[in-house]
Amino acid sequence: MLKTIFNLPPQQQQKIAIIGAGAMGVSTACILARLGIGQVTIFEAESKAFNNKGSSINNTGILHHFVYGGHQKTLEYFFNQSILFRKLMPEYVFGDNQINYLVPNEEGNTAINDAGVNFKDVAVALTDIYRKHLNNYKNENFWGQPEDLVKILDEATIKSLLGETHSSGQKIAGGVQVRQSVLNIGEYACHMINLLKLLSKQNLIEINYNQRVDNIDISKEKIKLNINGSHQHCFDTVINAGYATGLEVPIPVPNNEQYREGNLVKLKVYGLYKIPLTLKQKIPELNTNFSSIILIRGQYGGIIKVGSDILAVFSGREYNQSELNFPVDTDSINIPQDWLENLEKITGRTEKEVSQSIKQDLARWIPWAKELEDIKLKKAVQVYPSRKPADQLEAAQRNDDPIRYMYQHKNGGKYIHIPGFKLTSIPYQSFQVALEILSIYIHREILTQEQVEQHIMLDSNKYIILSPEMEYALGKGLDQSAISEREKIMQEWDIY
């Protein structure tokens, strides 16, 4: 039996519903189950957790702590998230990957090569963030010493990565090599599915598949969920982490409250490719020092190594295929089924043609990309806050609050609607949601602030501090299922 922390009696426990069994929904449910504070129920519209219609398993797996420019708060925020993930799930991270970030010498590339902020400044800032972190947490030296974290690439190294000399019109201004973690998506998904089954078997979580939430109604006593058009269930607290179908449920707007923002939903497309033997022979570096190349700013594209011979490749011209804006307080808007089922209807091209176009587009920067062998196209629905930034600086900064839309019910419960995040953010944001729910128990004097902070708290730098017991909330050290079972899941779930 898994050990829980607070073990509140049933009469003190909240009835908590979570919409969506992707990475965010399952992570939050597992953390709440470990806390032992509520009766947790997950509603998933599809037939299984981590289904291939969401973004959780259609991710390249990079745990970002560099790519988002030179803005100090943004770097600190993503560093905190990345190091927490590495700490909680060491078994499913591909070690200290040497990720190469190349900066195109092109007008408009403002993210990390702008006037007053260039890639060298970012390298210094990230090294300083790591050094300060180690001053407080000496054992969390996952990437060696601070001076080992980032290295400026010389011209010869850049040329070896590109495979041949560029034409004068497509030059690279410079680059850095960063020690950065990459998640093994297949093993991670199998781990989370295994953990969910275990918690369900021990009655710490109830999971209901093929249960689509059609509407959310805030009544006087409870928050009501309408399921599959006919059933109704009541809960004290509801967490909407359904980034696909969950977005189709309008956020309930209490009287006298106004929401000015919504969610921007995008269909993102990238390709999986194999490195052919002829290319390995031509560029031996692909087997030795190549881990990942990201061309800074999404409009350029990148290459991510996701297996021994398998590369995930995206190009900016092909990456964002379609988008919809979901206002938070209007009638339902459905994500088109064509997005995932019939890309040709959207683009006017077959998936094969899109896959070819991705390679050709990226080849203007990395010539050898055009020689990769096609495997398949990957598609994912991703969600972003649809706020309109005032300028480029604000656009590059990330909102660090996962609780964007929340209603405090008079019964002490909450309705929390969570927008999308990068996979890097999931454990961090899940613990922040748990802290928000723990505040209910503090307010009702069931738990004290001191009791909560013995197990979970934020330090002055917004780094999440966990007790040894809570470090195991996401199954750290959990025995993985048999290889045959994992291979079956990866095939059925359409993971790499």
Secondary structure by P-SEA (a helix, b strand, c coil): ccccccccccccccbbbbccccaaaaaaaaaaaaacccbbbbbbcccccccccccccccccccccccccccaaaaaaaaaaaaaaaaacccccccccbbbbbbbccccccccccccccaaaaaaaaaaaaaaaaaacccccccccccccbbbbcaaaaaaaacccccccccccbbbbbbbbbbaaaaaaaaaaaaaaaaaaaccbbbbcccccccccccccbbbbbccccbbbbbcbbbcccccccccccccccccccccbbbbbbbbbbbbbbbcaaaaaacccccccccbbbcccccccbbbbccccbbbbbbccccccbbbbbbcccccccccccccccccccccccaaaaaaaaaaaacccccccccccccbbbbbbbbcccccccccccccccccccccbbbbccccbbbbbbccccccaaaaaaaaaaaaaaaaaaaaccccaaaaaaccccccccbbbbccccccccccccccccaaaaaaaaaaaccc
